[in-house]
């Protein structure tokens, strides 16, 4: 498969994906923001705990 054929296939698949997606509603967007924010906070807290434990062990 040539580079041009791969590019054409990528464009066709991209068009199909864009047609099947929709813009999220305000409620969906706020839910995504909340879940992402909670995830960031949890990962940050875990990193902080690991750092504190490692500094206490030394």
JOZI-V92212 format. One record per helix or strand of 2 or more residues. SS is the DSSP state (alpha for helix, beta for strand). FROM is the first residue (numbers start at 0). TO is the last residue. If there is no record, write none. Layout:
((SS;FROM;TO) (SS;FROM;TO))
This chain:
((alpha;2;19) (alpha;25;56))
